[in-house]
Amino acid sequence: NVRGAKKFLLYGLVVIGLFLLFSHFDSPLRIKVSFPDDGLSSLQSPGEAAPEVERLAEELMREQEREERLRNDVAGARNKFQPNIPQEKLSDSTIFSYDWVEPPKLRAKREEYEQRFQRKVRDMGDDKEKVKDAGYNEHGYNSHLAETIPINRDIGDKRHPQCKNGGWPTKLPRASVIFCFHNENLIVLLRSIYSVLMRTPPELLADVIVVDDASTDAHPDIRKPLDDIVALMGGKVKVLRLDERSGLIKARMAGAAYSTGELLVFFDAHIECSHGWLEPMAERVYLDPTTVVCPCIDIIKHDTMEYPNNAQQEIQKGGFHWGLIYKWIPLNATQRAQGITAPQASATMAGGLFAMSRDYFYQLGTYDDEMKIWGGENLEISFRIWMCGGRLEIVPCSRVGHLFRVRNPVSFPDGTDTVSRNTRRLAEVWLDEYKEYYYEIQGGKGRDYGDVSARRHLRDRLQCKPFKWFVKNVYPELVVPDDSNFALGSIRNPESNLCLDDLQRLDDDKGDKQAGVYWCHNQGGSQFFIFSKDFEIVALRKNDYCLDNSNYSPGATLEWYPCHKMGGNQQWAYDVKTRQLKHVPSGNCLDVANAKAKDPVVLNHCDGSSTQEWEFSKVYSKELSWN
């Protein structure tokens, strides 16, 4: 390589210089040494050559010292974040090449598809909004714009500059990349596959398994056209078609069984890999096969298909709320101090993009195959990894763009709510006594979740830790609705029998979050809150929203706003004697006023009226009075 050639020439020049210094010639010897990149001038004589030789020798020593420091830094970082690594795993390193070449017949087929889909979009007419809406209705993103973008587009290198130095262990495991889809857009799927082929070292790619989870006849492009172009990809890409709709969980299990690599990489079918995406994840698994890794997930914009460069931004890690749904949370101070490119422990994974050792995947029990279609499987495997002796990380030097849909266009075969059923299975197997909090907040206790005896037996066989250990050691950020809070449960106005209610408005990420009241039903869910030790009224059902007010005028309505732990507009006080809930910054009291079910709740001057009396289901502290 260039660095090796440069070093060889520098060594040669030093030898020649030393020879000249100690030789006696009657006339000057003219020597010309060419370095394509360094622009070195001719060296006239032994006397003239000596300073230049000394300078080059010093430069060579500095280069050697820099490389030695780099090797030590890399080894130090690996030891810091992955202790007790056998030194032989860190001794040999290499830089892998990206030399995949698109075969001519494949290139011709790709260009044919690109032109055909571009014509299709043009034929849809000039009403861009209509075309855009049609794409959103079909796929949940601007799919017709996506069809006009080259399949093999260059997205640039999305890595942080610190990620581009140093080599990788020579014996990294070979990867099987598994895509699962149902009625996916063909061009978006092909762009996902191409990004793997173009930006993965061929020697590290065992195969790409594309699992079709029984796409319907309404999407003919995803059948024969997909088979035709995959047949030209050289044998590493294989399509596996399931005869009946099985869902993401079983489709991934089928893809894993069909694959051959030592490292299993599970991807959604609407992603784009950045340069150098595989090696950082493969290294973490190579160093410790019980480590499961996720790339840093960049957001591909659903309306413009732009893939921004976010490498300078601090990553977030995974958590969950008490609906047992994934959410992003910030790194803690200790993690931030480790640096922007350091692999970070994460309590949970989003689930769409991760990699793990093939052997460990099967040792750990694959997926719960009694979960249906989609939902909850990401938290189930996250809890299982941590509680049963593994580790889950996010690797910032691995960047993969993900096209997040604004809605899920996938239908459920029998119309059932598989997410709720799956999360009940998750709670029954892994949450221990904490499952009661889940049922209080989410509801659904007593509803069907199937037979979980096999998964409980797996947990026993793996000798997994209790969920309490997970909360204390892995996810201390979790807000637990226990007696460490001042009060919890429903917040009821006795005279009207109306309860504070989120009115299901927390389910819409972009919709109105106005707080209201509804008939008290004693079923938790949208009427379950905690009065926290931070003096907040918190809705735990989704993403920890706090009761907030920024308008201090009488009659002002309130809204649910993400909790910020800074008091202010989210700070409340409760008088257990008068049963008034006082908004501290405004000095006004929560008032049901003349509200009916589904009406907003308001703030008014504290006047001691019965419409300002509120009862919590459980009160753990009587020292909440502002008097």
N, C-alpha and C positions, 0 to 999 in steps of 0.2 A: 504494500500500500504506500501512499505518498509519505506518510510519517516515517515508515521504515526506510524508504529510499533516501529521504533527507538525512536521517541519522547515519546511514551507511556512508553517504558522501561526506558528511562532517567528520566522521572518523578517518576517512581516507585523507581529507585535507590536513588533519592534524598530523598524520604520519608523514605526509609529504613535507609539511613545514618543519618538522623535527629533523628530517633528512637534510633539508636545505641548510638548516642552522648549523649542523655539524659537518657539512661537506665544504671543501675548498675548491672554488672554481676561479679560473683566470679571468673570465668574462661573465657578465651578468647572464643568468639563465631566465628566459622569459617563460612564464607558465600562465596559462589561462584555464581557469576552472569555471564552468558554467552552472549556475543554479537557476532554473527557470523562474522561480518565484521570488528569490531573494535579491536579484539585481546586483550581484557582487561584481566588482570591477576586476580587471587584470591585475595580477600580482607581479611586480617588476623584478624583484631580486630577493635573495635571502634576507637582506637587511630590511627591505620594505615589507617582506612577507611576514616577518615575525610579529608585529603588532596585530595584523589581521588574523594570523593563526591563533594568537592568544585570545583575541576577541571571540573568535568562533569556538574556541575551546570552552571559554566561559559560558557562551550561549548554550553549548551542548550540555554543560553541567547544570545550568539553570533548567533546561528542558527535562533532564533526567530527574532533578529534584521536584519539578512541577508534577511529572507523571507519578513519582513516588508518593507525593502528597495526595494526589487524586486517588491512587490505589488505597492509601491509608484512610482517606475520607470515606470512600465507598465501603471499605471493610468496616470502618468504625460505625457508619450509619446502619449497616446491616446488623452488626452485633447489638447496637443500641435498641433497635426495634424488633430484633428477633434473637433473643439471648440463647446461649448454649448451642450455637451452631457448630457442627464439626468443621474444623479448619479446612479439611480437604474440599469441602463444598465451596469455599471462597477462594481457593488457590488459583484456579484456572479461569480465565475470562476471555471473551471474544466479542466482536461486534458483528452482528448478523447482517446479511445483505438482503436487499429487496429486489430480486431480479426476476419476478414473475413477468412473463411476456404474453400478451394477449395473442392467441393464435389467429392467423388471418381469417379463417372461416368464422371464428367467434366474433371478431371485430365486424365483419360484414353483417352478421346476424344482429349484433347489437345496434349497429347503425340503421339497419332496416326497421327494427322495433322503434327506435327513437323517432325516426321519420314518420312511421305509421301513427304513433300516438300523438305526435305534434300535429299531423293533419287532422286527426280526430278532434283535438281540442279546437283547432281553427274552424272546423265544420260545425262546432256547437254555437257559433255566432259571436257577435261583437259585444253582447251584454256580459261584461266581465263579472258583475255581481251574481248574475244568474248562473254562470259557469262555476263561480266560486262556491255558491250555495249548494250546487249539485255535488261537488266534491266533498263538502263537509257532511252532507246528508248520507253519502255513501260510505265514507271512511273516517269521518271525524276530524279531518284536516283538509287543506286546500290541495286535494289529490290531483286535480287537473293541471294546476300550476306545476306540481311535482312531475307530471308527465312530459313537460316541455324542457326539463333540465337533463343534461347528459347523464347517462347511467354511471359513467366513469369520471364524474366531475372531480376536479382537484379542490379539496377543501383547505389545503395548506396544513402546516404543522401546528397543532393546537397545544403542544406541550409547553410547559414552563422551561426557560433556558437551562435551569439547573438539571433538568431531566435528560438533557442531550449529551451529557458527558459520561465517560466511563463505559466499561464493557459489561457483559452478562456471563453468568456461568455457562460453560460449554455444553453441559449435559442437561439443559432445560428440557422438561417433558414436552412431547409432541401433543398438539391440541386438536381436539375435535370440536368444531363450532356447530352448535345445534340451533337452527331457526325453526320456530313453530308458528303456524299461521292458519287463519280461517278467513277466507274471502279477502285476502290482502291485495292491495294494488300491485300489479305486476312490476311496474317500473320502480316503485319504491322497494319492493323485495329484491329486485335485481341489483339496485344500487347498494343495498345492504350486503349482498353476496360479493359484489365487485370490490367493495371497500375492504373486505377480509382478504380477498385474493391479492389485491394491489399492495396492501400495507402489512402483510404478514410474511416473515421469512419462510420461504418454501420448505426448508428443512424442519421447521417447527410446526407445520400444518399437516396433520394426518389426513383429515377430511372435513368436509362441510356437509352436514346432514340437514336437508330441508324437509320438514315434516308438514304435510298438508292434512290438517284436521278436518277432513271431509268438507272441503269448500263446495258451495252449491252451484247448480247449473246457471245461476244468475251471474256467475263470474267465470265465463269460459276462458278468458285470457290466462287464468292461473293454471290451466290444465295443459293442453298440448303445446301452446307457445312456451310455457315454462320448460316442459320436457325437451323441446327442440333445442333451446339455447343451452340448457344444462348439458346436453349430450355433447356439446362442443367445448366444454370446459376442461377436458383432459382427464376425467375420471375421479378427481378428488371431490367433486360436488355430486351428491346423490339425492334424489327425491324419494321420500318415503310417504306413501299416501295411505291414510287410515280409511277403512271402509265405512265407518260410522263416526258421528261426532263424539269425541271422547273428552275434549277439553284440554286446556294447557297442561295440566298436571300429568295426565296419562300420555299426552303427545310427547312431552319431554322425556318421560320414562322410555317410550318407544324409541326416540331418537338416540338416547344414551345406549340402549341395548344394541342398536344398529351401528354405532360408531366404533372406532378402533383406537383413538388416542388415549394417552395416559392422563391428559388433562381435559376435563369436560368444561366447555364454555357454552353457557346458555344465553341466547340473545333473543330479544323481540325481533320481529321481522321488519322493523322500520327504524333502522339505526345506520350510522356511518362511523366506521373506525378511523381514528386519526393515526398519524405516523407513530410507530413505536408503541402501539397499544398493548401488544401481547407480552413482550419481554418482562416488564415490571410485575405483571400479575403472575406470570409463570415462575419468576424467580421466587416470589413469596411462598408459593406452593412447593417449589423445589426445596427451599430451605426448611420448610415445615409442612409436611403433607396434611396436617390437621388444620391448617389455616385456609379459610375460604375467603376469596377476594372479590371485590367489586371494583370496576373502573370508576373514575370520576365521570359522572353522567352529565354531559353538556346538553343544553336544550336547543334542538333545531326548531326554529320558529314555525308554527303550524300554518301561518298565513303567507309567509314569504319564502319559506324553505331555507332561510339564511342560517348558517352555522357560525355563530359569533365565536371569537376567541376569548375565553374566560380564564386563561391560565393564571393570571395575576390575582384572581379573586380567591379568597379563602373558601375552602370546601365546607360543606355541611355533612353531618353524619345522620344515621337513621335512628328514629325512635318509633313510637306509636302512641295513639290515644286509646281511651278505654272502649271505643268501638272496635278495638283490635284492628285498626287500619293504620298503615304506615304513615309517618310524617317526617319531615326534615327538621333537624334541630342543630343549633350552632355547636361548634367545638368548645370544649371547656378551656380554661386558661392554660392548664398543663399541656394540652394538645397543641394549642396555638404556639406555645413556646418551642415546640419541636421543629417548627419550620413549615413552609407552605407546601413542600414536596414530600414530607414524611408520611408514610403509610399510617393510617389512623384506625384505631379500634372503633367499631360501630355496633351498637346494640342490635340493630336489625338491618335488613337489606330491602331495597325497593322491590327486588324480585325479578325484574326484567332482564338484568345483565349481571352475571356473576360467573366465577370459575372455581372449580375445586378438583382435587385429585379424584380420578375415576375410582380407585380402590376405596377412598374415604367416602365417596358418595354412596357406595353400596354397603360399606361397613356401618354407616350412620343410618341406613334404612331408607334411602332414596327419598321418595315423597309418600305422603299419606294418600294411597290410591283410592281411598273411600271418600276423599274430598271430591266434589263435583265441579267440573268445568274450570272455574277460576275463582280466586279470592281466598285470602288467609294462608295460602301455601307459603308465602314469603316469610311471614312471621313464624309459622310452624317450623320451618327449617332453620330460621335464625335462632329461636329458642333452643332447638335441639343441638345446634352447633355449640353454643355457649355452655348449656347446662350439661352436656355430655362430653366435655373435655376438649372442644375445639376452640377456634378463634375466628372472628369475622372482622375483616378490614376493608377500608376503602383506600385505593392506591391512586394518589393524585397524578402520578406520572403516566398512568394509563387513562387516555381520554377517549370516550366514545360518545358520539352525539346520538340523542334519542328524540324521535318525533313524537311529542306528547299530544295525544288527541284531546280535543275540547269536549268530546263525549265518547262513550264506548259504543261503537256501532254493532258490536257482537251481540247476537240474541242468545238466550238460553233455551235449550231444546224443549223443555217441558214448561217453560214459563216460571219456574220456581226461583226464589231468591237464594242462589247457591252461596253467596258471600256470607249471609247470616248463618246458614247451616254449617258452613265450613269453619267459621269463627267459633261456633259453639263446640265443635269437635276440638278445636285448638284449646279452648278454655278448659274443657273437661279433661284433657290429657296432660296439659302442661302448667296450668295456672295454680294448681293446688287450692288453698283457701282463698286466694285472690280472685278466683272465678266468681265469687259472690259480688265483688265490686263490678265486674263485667256485667252480670245480670241486673244489678241495681241500676246501672247507668244505661245499658243497652236494651234491657228487657229480653224476653224470649225464653225465660227459664221454664223448663218443662216441655219445650218444643223439640221435635225430632232432630237428632244429630247422628243417628246410625249407631253401629256397634264399634266401640273404640277399644275393645279388649286387646286386640293385636298391637295397637300402638302403646297401650299401657305396658304390655309385656315387653315391647321393644325398649321402653324407657327403663324398666327394671333390669333388663339384660345389659344395657349400656351403663348401668349404675350412674344415672344422671343426678345432678344436684337439684335441690328444691328451687322453686321459683323465687322464694324469698332471697336466696343467695344471688340469683340473677338481678333482682331489683337493687340489692345493696352494692354489688360489686361491678355490675355491667351497666345498669341503667338507673343510677341514683337520681337522675333528673326527673324521673317519673313522679307525677303528682298522685299520691295515693289517698283515696277518700277514707281515711281512718281517724282515730281519735287524736291525732296530732293536729287536726284542724279545730277551729272553734265550733263549727256546726256543719251539718250536711243534710242532704235529702231534699224534700220538697219545701218550697217557701209559700205558705198558704195565708190568704186573708180570710179569717174565720167568718166574718159577716157575710161575704158573698160566696164563699167556698170556691173562689178562683185562686189558681196557683200561678206563680211566675212560670213562663213557658217559653222555650226558644222557637216554638211554632214551626219546627222543622226547617227554619231558615238557615241554620248552620250547614245544611246539606248542600246548599248552593254557594259555591266559592265566590261568585261574583254578584250575587243577588242582595236584596235588602236584608239587613241584619237587625231590624228593629225588634226590641224586646216587647213581649206582650203577655197576656194572661189567657188561661183556658181552664175549663172545669177540672178540678183536682181528680186524678184517676189512680193515684197511689201505685203506679207501675214504673216509676223511675223514668228512664229515657229522657225525653225533652223537658221533664220537670225535676231532674236530679241536679243539684248544685252543691258546692261546698263554700262555706265561709272560711277562707284560708287563713293561715297564720300571717299572711301578708296583707290581711284585711281586704281581700278581693272576694267578689261573688263570681265563682268560676263555673262555667258549663264544661264538663269533662267529656261530653258525648263525642265531641269532635274538636280537635286542635286547641283545647284549652282557651276558650273565649271568656272574656271578663265583661261584666256589666259596666258600661261606660257612659259618661255624659259630659259633654263639653259646652252645653248651653245651660247656664245657671238661672235662666228665667223660670218663674212658676209656670207649670203646665208643660214643661219641656219633656219630650220623649227621650228614651234611652236606646242604646244599641249594644250589640255584642261585638266586641273588638278584641283582637289578639292580646293576650295578657303580656304586659311588659315589665312587671315587677318593680315599677317606679312610683307606685302610689298615685298621686295626682287625681285625674278624673276617674280612676278605678278604685279609689280608697273609700271604704264604707265603715260604719260603726253600727252596732246593734245594742239597743237598750232592752235587757231581758225583762225589766219591770213594765215599761210602756209598750214593749214589743214593736218599737219603731226602728226602721232601717234608715239611717241617716247617711246621705252623700256628703262626705267630709268637706271637700273643697267648696261646695255651694251652700252647705248648711241646710239644704232642703231634705224632705223625707219622701221615701217611695210611697206612692199613692195609687190605689186602684181606681179612685175617683168614681165615675159613673160607668166604668168599663163593662162591656159584655165579653163573652168568650171570643177570642181572637183579636180583641182590641189592644191597642198599645197601653203599657203602663207608663206613668208619668212621675215627675217630681213636683212637689208643692211645699209651701211653707209648713213647717212642723206645727200642727195645731191640736194634736191629740185626738183627732177624729178616728172613728172605727175603720175608715177606709185606709188608714195608715198603719194598721196593726198587722203584723206578719209573724207567723210561727214556722220554725224549722222542725223537721221531723226529729232530728237529734241535735241536742246542744251539749257540747263537751266543756264549755267554759262559761262561767257567769261573770267574768270580768271584762265585759265588752262595752259597758256603758260609757258614754262621753260625759256623763255628769260627775 
